[in-house]
Amino acid sequence: MSTIQDVSAEKLAQLFHDYREALAHDGRDHGIKNESSSWDRTPQSERKLMVAAARLALLELATAPAERTRSRKYYAPPGEADWGC
């Protein structure tokens, strides 16, 4: 199994794009896929945006859980919220 460090943001963005296409697909062509990927036909500006989002997602996933917990200091840990009692 690959680690987060082994995954490129470009590959992650392409996978999300492909999965989004597959999940949004209405089933009319019964799984027949064009020879060239729709990722290759995606406008460069949209591809850059998706790659940037994938980079941010990878950075967040690579962040240690303790660091993420500290950044959310205003939220109570699960089960410890004071409900005005």
C-alpha positions in Angstrom: 0.0 0.0 0.0 1.2 3.5 -0.9 1.7 6.2 1.7 0.5 9.8 1.3 4.1 10.8 0.5 4.0 8.4 -2.5 0.9 10.0 -4.1 1.3 13.0 -6.4 -1.3 15.8 -6.2 -1.6 15.5 -10.0 -2.5 11.8 -9.8 -5.0 12.4 -6.9 -6.7 15.2 -8.8 -7.0 13.0 -11.9 -8.5 10.1 -9.9 -11.1 12.4 -8.3 -11.9 13.8 -11.7 -12.4 10.3 -13.1 -14.4 9.1 -10.1 -16.6 12.2 -10.3 -17.2 11.5 -14.0 -18.0 7.9 -13.3 -20.4 8.6 -10.4 -22.2 11.4 -12.4 -22.5 9.2 -15.4 -26.1 8.4 -16.4 -25.2 4.9 -17.7 -26.3 5.4 -21.4 -23.1 4.1 -23.0 -22.9 1.0 -20.6 -19.3 1.5 -19.5 -17.8 2.2 -22.9 -15.1 4.8 -22.4 -13.6 7.1 -25.0 -10.0 6.4 -26.0 -8.7 9.7 -24.6 -9.4 10.5 -21.0 -11.8 13.3 -20.2 -8.9 14.6 -17.9 -6.9 15.2 -21.0 -9.7 17.4 -22.4 -10.3 19.3 -19.2 -9.3 23.0 -19.4 -5.8 23.7 -18.0 -7.2 26.2 -15.5 -9.6 23.7 -14.1 -6.9 21.1 -13.9 -4.6 23.5 -12.0 -7.4 24.2 -9.5 -8.1 20.5 -8.9 -4.3 19.8 -8.4 -4.1 22.7 -5.9 -7.1 21.3 -4.0 -5.4 17.8 -4.1 -2.2 19.3 -2.7 -4.1 20.9 0.2 -5.9 17.6 0.9 -2.6 15.7 0.9 -1.1 18.3 3.3 -4.0 18.0 5.6 -3.9 14.2 5.6 -0.2 14.2 6.3 -0.6 16.5 9.3 -0.3 14.7 12.6 -3.7 14.4 14.3 -2.4 16.2 17.4 -1.6 19.3 15.3 -5.1 19.3 13.7 -6.7 18.9 17.1 -4.8 22.0 18.5 -5.9 24.1 15.5 -9.6 23.4 16.4 -9.3 24.6 20.1 -12.8 26.2 20.0 -14.5 22.9 19.5 -15.1 20.5 22.3 -13.8 16.9 21.9 -16.5 14.4 21.2 -18.5 13.7 24.3 -17.2 16.6 26.3 -19.4 19.5 25.1 -21.1 21.5 27.8 -24.8 21.8 26.7 -25.7 24.6 29.2 -26.1 22.4 32.2 
